[in-house]
Amino acid sequence: MSVASSARDVPGGGYRFLPGIAPFSSGAAAASGYQVVHATLRAPIPWRDGFALIDRHLHAEGRPRTALCAIELRSPAPFSFDGFDGFNAGYRALLAEWKLLVDGENPIARTNVAPVVGAPTEPSLYGFGYTIPGGTPRPTFIVAGAGEMRERGVGVEGIVRHGETSAAAMREKAAHVMAIMQARLQGLGVGWSDVTTIDIYTAQPIEPFLAHTVLTPAGASAIHGVRWFPSRPPIVGLEYEMDLRGVSRELVV
């Protein structure tokens, strides 16, 4: 399946990205002749040190910085809206320093959550994605994390069922995020049958809604199940987040 026209090329990166917001894109998919590789750190390290690790890893792989297409972060606790904006300003400045922005747009997909147990003491790198030459029979991609936010820029009023964690509220939150995942897959020109990993991030029980709201709509990819990270999304008030990927190569570094 070809990448949709809504995705933009990253010069020298070997991938295309789905435009998102200033701190991150909505997702990244490998260009023809390339594939996305996903790497997980054995243990998170402070995020700036993490970028130094990425730099060394890309150099060892013979890949430029522009091959970096996704970042996964773990934070001590959810941010306030203002605190999140402050963190994002520093994060985006580093991407600009690396010359990764494309005409001012951020091509790097991202997930940033706060683990319930074992959270780091400062925002830290947990994983990343990058491209290497060599196509695969199926498309490879990473869809950025999304929480149950109907509209950005309006504060808690934009959160689906804000302040509620009943089974019914969590089903509605999960359904909203699944719709975002579907739109992002479509925007990248891929489908649920191409997904190899479904990640769920919430501190709330997932059993009441998992089968009907997540696995059934996921279709063929439901055979892989889900990975549940007992975690909170990055902003206070959000209760549920997901991300997705479809890759052929997974590393632990």
N, C-alpha and C positions, 0 to 999 in steps of 0.2 A: 504494500500500500504506500503510495507516495505521500510526502509531507505536504500538508495543506498550504495554500498560498498565504494564510494568515501568519505563518512562521517566517522568520527572517534569517538570512544567512549570517554566520559569524566569520568574517574574513580570517583565513588561516586557522580556523578552529576545528573544521571537520564536522560541524553540526549547525543546526538551525534552532532558533529559540522562539517560543511563543511569548510575545511581549506581556509584561505584567505591570508591576509598580516599581518605584524607585529602588527599594531594597532587594528585589529579586524578580526574576521572570516567572512565568507560569509553568515552564517546562522546556526541555531540550531533547532533540532527536538527532541521531547521527545522520550526516549527509551520505550520499551514495559513495561507496568505497571506504566507509569508516564504520566503526562501531563504538558504542558507549561502554566503558568498563566501570564497574562500581567497586569502590574500595571502602572497607570499614577499618577503623583503628582498633587495635587490641584494647586500648584504654584511651579515653578522651584526653586531649592536651589543650591548654589555653589557645584560643582561636588564632591569635597572631603567630604563635609558635606553630600552630597547625598549618598556616599558610607557608611557613618556611619548610615544613615537612613536604607539603604538596610540591613546592618548587623543586626540592631535591628529587622527589619521586618522578616528576615529569621530566626532569633533566636526565635521570637514569633511563627513562623509557624513550628518550630521544624525541620528546614532544614539547612544543612551545607552551608558554603560559596560556595562550589563547585556546588550548585544548581543554582547559578546565571548564566544565559545564554545569556542575552541581555541587552544593555544599550542604552538609548536615551538621547542625549545631546542637549542643546540649547546654542548658542554662541552669543556674541555681534555683530560680523560681520565676514565675511569670512576671513580666514587666507591666508597669502602668503604661497607658497609651503614650504619655510623654517620654517615659523611660525607654520604651521601645524605639521611638523616633530618635532618641539620642544615641542609642546603640547602633541603629541603622546608619546614622550619619557617618560614624567612624568606620563601619564596615564598608559602606559604599566608597568612602575615600580611599581605602586600601585597594579596592577593585579599580578605581580610577588611576591610582599610582601604578598598578600593574598593566594599565592600558587595555583593560578588558571591556570597557563600555563600548557600545556600538552606536555611533551617532547620538550619544547621551543616554541610550537605553541600556539597562542592565540585562545581560543575556543569561546570567547564572541562576539556575533554579535553586531553591533553598527550602529546607525544613529546619525549624528551631523550636525545640520543646524542652520542658523542665521535668525530668524524671521524679517520680514520687519517692523512690528509694535510690540512693547512690548518686544523687545529683552532684556535679562538680561544684567547686567553690567560686568559679567564674565562668563566663561563657566560653565553651570549649568545642573544638572540632571533634566530631564523632565519625564522619565519613565524607566521601566526596566522589564525584564522577568526572570522567574525562574521556576523550576520544583517542583511538588509535587507528592506524590504517588497517584495512581488511574488513570487507563487508560480511554480513551474515544473512542466512536465508530469511530470517524474520527481522523486522525493524527493531532497533535498540534505542532506548529513551529513558528519561527520568521526568516524572511529573512532580512539580513542587508541592509542598505541603499546603493545605488549606483548612481553615477552621470554619465554624458556622457563622460567618459574618455575611449578612445580606448586603451591607453597604459600608464601604470604608469612609472614614472621615467624619462619621456622625457619633462616634463613641459607642457606649453600651447600647444605645437605641438601635444600632445596626446588628446586634447579636440575636440570632434565632432563639426564642424562648429564654431570654436572659434571666439568670438567677434560678432557673429550674433544672433539676436533675432527675425528675421522675422518669420511669420507663418510657412514657409517652413523649416527654420532652426530648429524651435522648434519641428516640426513633426519628423525631422530626429533625433534630440536629444532624443525625447521620444521613438522612435522606437528602438534606440540603447539600451536605458536603459531597455525597455521591454524585449529585447533579453537576457540581463543579468539576469533579474528576472526569465525568463523561464529557463535559465541554472541552476540557483540556486535552483529553485523548483525541477528540475529534479535531481540535485545532492543530495538533501535531501530526495528524494524518494517520493515526494508529487506532487500534480498537482493544476491547477487553481481552480478546483472544491472544493479543500480543503481550499481555501483562504477565510477568513472572513473580512479582512480589507485591503484595498489598500490605501496607503498614497502617495500623490504627494506633492513635495516641489519645488516651483518655484515662482519667483516674476513676471513671465510673464503670459499673459492670457492662459488658458488651453482649452477654448472652441473650437478653430480651429482644435485641434487634438484629443480631449478627446474620442469622440465616436469611431472613426475609428482606432486610433492608440493604445488606451488603453483598452477601454471597450469591443470592439469586440474581440480582441485576448484573453481577460481575460475570455471569455466564461461564464460558469455558475456563476462565482463570480461577474460578472457585475451587478447582481441583487442587490448587496449591495452598488452599486455606489462607489464613492471615497471620501476620505477626502483630501481637498486641504488646505495646510498650505502655505500661502503667505510668503515664506522664500527663502533664498539663500543657495545653497550647501556650504560646509565648506571651499572651496578653491576659491580664486579669479579667475574668468574666467569661472567657471562652472555655468550653468543656470538652471539645471534640475536634480532632484533626486527623487527616489522612494524607498519605502520599503513595505513589505507585512507581514502579519501574518495570521495564522489560529489557533484560540483558542476557548475554550468553556467558559473560565472564565476571566472576565475583572474586575479590581479593581481600585478604586481611593483612594489614601493614602495621 
